[in-house]
């Protein structure tokens, strides 16, 4: 009888750690950025450039180093690269997550939640996190993270609607140091 486990095998997930990105991480961050943009291509209608790569403005801005307040961390799961997260100053003060990516093999394993909670605890204060409601499960994910770090003291609202896609939704909260 052939093997019929409906659940795909999962790699080891723990411990989940954040590693701040430095100059030596340029290639790995660029490679993960391509996977992230590929994931978003369905929702944004993105096509790759003629060389097969996607543009990634947020990553490009970070990698130039011109905006020193932008920061990035690799997400490590059981010592392996599992994704990345990038932050920038939020409009109106505080911190915003500009990119959050977990590789598909680690999704729904708790790695993303653990990384998000670690990051928010690392940088206490006001948070403004944007996401797209048309991305399945993302609102539930960020609501759970916000509840874990700020209790019931968080708000959610839609931003202005761009011409080319649905509006971003924002979850905002403040944590103490």
C-alpha beads as a LAMMPS data file, in Angstrom:
LAMMPS data file: protein, C-alpha beads

177 atoms
176 bonds

1 atom types
1 bond types

-500.0 500.0 xlo xhi
-500.0 500.0 ylo yhi
-500.0 500.0 zlo zhi

Masses

1 110.0

Atoms # bond

1 1 1 0.000 0.000 0.000
2 1 1 1.510 3.385 -0.993
3 1 1 2.190 6.001 1.642
4 1 1 -0.881 8.254 1.924
5 1 1 -0.147 10.779 4.679
6 1 1 -2.168 13.891 3.682
7 1 1 0.227 16.164 5.592
8 1 1 3.464 17.103 3.846
9 1 1 6.681 16.505 5.770
10 1 1 7.840 19.549 7.737
11 1 1 11.409 20.505 8.523
12 1 1 12.513 21.098 12.107
13 1 1 11.190 24.444 13.353
14 1 1 12.732 25.186 16.735
15 1 1 14.376 27.187 17.976
16 1 1 13.214 30.248 16.039
17 1 1 15.763 33.059 16.145
18 1 1 16.215 36.416 14.455
19 1 1 19.631 37.285 13.041
20 1 1 20.189 40.928 12.171
21 1 1 21.214 41.315 8.546
22 1 1 24.592 42.793 7.760
23 1 1 26.536 43.361 4.549
24 1 1 27.516 39.676 4.417
25 1 1 23.853 38.679 4.070
26 1 1 23.233 40.620 0.851
27 1 1 22.956 37.535 -1.398
28 1 1 20.708 35.502 0.915
29 1 1 18.393 38.478 1.455
30 1 1 18.222 39.116 -2.301
31 1 1 17.424 35.456 -2.976
32 1 1 14.692 35.340 -0.332
33 1 1 13.351 38.622 -1.710
34 1 1 12.799 36.943 -5.068
35 1 1 10.737 34.207 -3.403
36 1 1 8.715 36.845 -1.540
37 1 1 7.996 38.807 -4.722
38 1 1 7.038 35.588 -6.505
39 1 1 4.519 34.869 -3.733
40 1 1 3.067 38.372 -4.155
41 1 1 2.974 38.189 -7.951
42 1 1 -0.427 36.484 -7.943
43 1 1 -2.011 39.269 -5.878
44 1 1 -0.217 42.220 -7.452
45 1 1 -0.223 40.976 -11.046
46 1 1 3.576 41.106 -11.136
47 1 1 5.595 39.552 -13.910
48 1 1 9.333 38.971 -13.757
49 1 1 11.773 41.120 -15.696
50 1 1 13.287 39.760 -18.907
51 1 1 16.119 38.227 -16.844
52 1 1 13.587 36.282 -14.734
53 1 1 13.935 38.401 -11.586
54 1 1 11.332 40.515 -9.838
55 1 1 11.820 44.121 -8.807
56 1 1 11.740 44.650 -5.050
57 1 1 11.795 48.329 -4.177
58 1 1 11.751 47.823 -0.381
59 1 1 14.694 45.447 -0.564
60 1 1 16.578 47.716 -2.968
61 1 1 16.144 50.687 -0.600
62 1 1 17.424 48.603 2.316
63 1 1 20.409 47.191 0.431
64 1 1 21.620 50.628 -0.675
65 1 1 22.093 51.526 2.993
66 1 1 20.987 55.095 2.306
67 1 1 18.150 54.933 4.840
68 1 1 19.918 53.758 7.986
69 1 1 16.688 53.498 9.986
70 1 1 15.587 50.563 7.807
71 1 1 16.563 47.236 9.346
72 1 1 16.306 43.569 8.418
73 1 1 16.593 40.199 10.137
74 1 1 16.843 36.688 8.805
75 1 1 14.405 34.269 10.381
76 1 1 16.268 31.133 11.458
77 1 1 14.356 27.935 12.257
78 1 1 16.358 25.107 13.814
79 1 1 19.516 26.811 12.560
80 1 1 18.312 27.025 8.947
81 1 1 17.228 30.029 6.913
82 1 1 13.451 30.266 7.076
83 1 1 12.633 33.780 5.872
84 1 1 13.194 37.418 6.655
85 1 1 11.553 40.502 8.091
86 1 1 12.259 44.155 7.335
87 1 1 11.292 47.259 9.297
88 1 1 11.225 50.993 8.711
89 1 1 9.935 53.982 10.632
90 1 1 6.122 54.050 10.603
91 1 1 4.177 56.983 9.274
92 1 1 3.352 59.085 12.320
93 1 1 6.067 57.493 14.474
94 1 1 6.962 54.046 15.695
95 1 1 7.940 51.005 13.640
96 1 1 6.439 49.403 10.558
97 1 1 7.081 45.992 9.053
98 1 1 7.775 46.565 5.365
99 1 1 8.332 42.910 4.449
100 1 1 7.609 39.658 6.245
101 1 1 8.383 36.385 4.507
102 1 1 8.458 32.775 5.705
103 1 1 9.309 29.994 3.253
104 1 1 6.387 27.757 2.365
105 1 1 7.743 24.641 4.109
106 1 1 7.619 26.502 7.446
107 1 1 4.235 28.177 7.120
108 1 1 1.592 27.188 9.653
109 1 1 4.265 25.740 11.951
110 1 1 4.512 28.674 14.378
111 1 1 7.792 29.966 12.941
112 1 1 6.251 33.180 11.590
113 1 1 4.392 33.922 14.821
114 1 1 7.497 33.284 16.926
115 1 1 9.605 35.537 14.682
116 1 1 7.017 38.334 14.685
117 1 1 6.617 38.241 18.460
118 1 1 10.409 38.242 18.974
119 1 1 10.821 41.233 16.678
120 1 1 8.072 43.250 18.342
121 1 1 9.491 42.509 21.787
122 1 1 12.952 43.493 20.530
123 1 1 11.656 46.923 19.483
124 1 1 8.993 47.979 22.006
125 1 1 6.806 50.974 21.266
126 1 1 4.239 51.924 18.650
127 1 1 3.710 49.496 15.742
128 1 1 1.903 49.912 12.434
129 1 1 1.852 46.714 10.358
130 1 1 0.344 46.642 6.895
131 1 1 -1.057 43.579 5.198
132 1 1 -3.453 42.656 2.412
133 1 1 -6.762 41.062 3.397
134 1 1 -6.939 39.174 0.113
135 1 1 -3.931 37.135 1.303
136 1 1 -5.614 34.138 2.993
137 1 1 -5.033 33.904 6.725
138 1 1 -2.936 37.052 7.085
139 1 1 -5.499 39.026 9.104
140 1 1 -5.906 36.160 11.570
141 1 1 -2.107 35.830 11.801
142 1 1 -1.452 39.511 12.619
143 1 1 -4.451 39.663 14.972
144 1 1 -3.043 36.733 16.963
145 1 1 0.411 38.320 17.058
146 1 1 -1.046 41.666 18.193
147 1 1 -3.081 39.946 20.903
148 1 1 0.001 38.096 22.158
149 1 1 2.115 41.269 22.430
150 1 1 -0.530 43.917 23.267
151 1 1 -3.548 42.047 24.659
152 1 1 -6.808 43.508 23.387
153 1 1 -5.286 46.967 22.851
154 1 1 -4.905 46.933 19.090
155 1 1 -6.861 48.417 16.193
156 1 1 -7.330 47.446 12.585
157 1 1 -8.302 49.679 9.663
158 1 1 -8.032 49.926 5.878
159 1 1 -5.732 52.436 4.248
160 1 1 -6.452 54.347 1.042
161 1 1 -7.151 52.221 -2.028
162 1 1 -4.399 52.431 -4.678
163 1 1 -5.493 52.437 -8.318
164 1 1 -3.760 49.155 -9.103
165 1 1 -4.867 46.848 -6.254
166 1 1 -7.063 46.587 -3.156
167 1 1 -6.148 48.739 -0.140
168 1 1 -3.663 47.750 2.499
169 1 1 -5.064 47.008 5.933
170 1 1 -3.172 48.152 9.016
171 1 1 -3.027 46.779 12.515
172 1 1 -1.695 49.214 15.115
173 1 1 -0.736 48.754 18.752
174 1 1 1.812 49.845 21.329
175 1 1 4.010 47.624 23.464
176 1 1 5.965 48.486 26.568
177 1 1 9.685 47.932 27.020

Bonds

1 1 1 2
2 1 2 3
3 1 3 4
4 1 4 5
5 1 5 6
6 1 6 7
7 1 7 8
8 1 8 9
9 1 9 10
10 1 10 11
11 1 11 12
12 1 12 13
13 1 13 14
14 1 14 15
15 1 15 16
16 1 16 17
17 1 17 18
18 1 18 19
19 1 19 20
20 1 20 21
21 1 21 22
22 1 22 23
23 1 23 24
24 1 24 25
25 1 25 26
26 1 26 27
27 1 27 28
28 1 28 29
29 1 29 30
30 1 30 31
31 1 31 32
32 1 32 33
33 1 33 34
34 1 34 35
35 1 35 36
36 1 36 37
37 1 37 38
38 1 38 39
39 1 39 40
40 1 40 41
41 1 41 42
42 1 42 43
43 1 43 44
44 1 44 45
45 1 45 46
46 1 46 47
47 1 47 48
48 1 48 49
49 1 49 50
50 1 50 51
51 1 51 52
52 1 52 53
53 1 53 54
54 1 54 55
55 1 55 56
56 1 56 57
57 1 57 58
58 1 58 59
59 1 59 60
60 1 60 61
61 1 61 62
62 1 62 63
63 1 63 64
64 1 64 65
65 1 65 66
66 1 66 67
67 1 67 68
68 1 68 69
69 1 69 70
70 1 70 71
71 1 71 72
72 1 72 73
73 1 73 74
74 1 74 75
75 1 75 76
76 1 76 77
77 1 77 78
78 1 78 79
79 1 79 80
80 1 80 81
81 1 81 82
82 1 82 83
83 1 83 84
84 1 84 85
85 1 85 86
86 1 86 87
87 1 87 88
88 1 88 89
89 1 89 90
90 1 90 91
91 1 91 92
92 1 92 93
93 1 93 94
94 1 94 95
95 1 95 96
96 1 96 97
97 1 97 98
98 1 98 99
99 1 99 100
100 1 100 101
101 1 101 102
102 1 102 103
103 1 103 104
104 1 104 105
105 1 105 106
106 1 106 107
107 1 107 108
108 1 108 109
109 1 109 110
110 1 110 111
111 1 111 112
112 1 112 113
113 1 113 114
114 1 114 115
115 1 115 116
116 1 116 117
117 1 117 118
118 1 118 119
119 1 119 120
120 1 120 121
121 1 121 122
122 1 122 123
123 1 123 124
124 1 124 125
125 1 125 126
126 1 126 127
127 1 127 128
128 1 128 129
129 1 129 130
130 1 130 131
131 1 131 132
132 1 132 133
133 1 133 134
134 1 134 135
135 1 135 136
136 1 136 137
137 1 137 138
138 1 138 139
139 1 139 140
140 1 140 141
141 1 141 142
142 1 142 143
143 1 143 144
144 1 144 145
145 1 145 146
146 1 146 147
147 1 147 148
148 1 148 149
149 1 149 150
150 1 150 151
151 1 151 152
152 1 152 153
153 1 153 154
154 1 154 155
155 1 155 156
156 1 156 157
157 1 157 158
158 1 158 159
159 1 159 160
160 1 160 161
161 1 161 162
162 1 162 163
163 1 163 164
164 1 164 165
165 1 165 166
166 1 166 167
167 1 167 168
168 1 168 169
169 1 169 170
170 1 170 171
171 1 171 172
172 1 172 173
173 1 173 174
174 1 174 175
175 1 175 176
176 1 176 177
